[in-house]
């Protein structure tokens, strides 16, 4: 879903580097897979086509943080309105 985000923190020798893969358009999502010592983070369309992929050696990945967009009813995502006792005001 648009706004899904995955942050990858990688050991780059004397420092760390942070990379981000974001679902940039409506209907896209971010998928994560670990295969044969490689971490793959891909932006995928509704139909399953891969838009872009970031690959990292699993031994160098320090952190992988998935930050999904809150799912739910649109009324739940909106800001709460202040409560009023008097419905006429």
ABEGO torsion letter per residue (X at the ends): XBGBBBBBBBBAEABBBBBBBBBABBGBBBBBBBBGGBBBBBBBBAAGBBABBBBBBAAABABBBBBBBBBEBAAAABBBBBBBABAAX
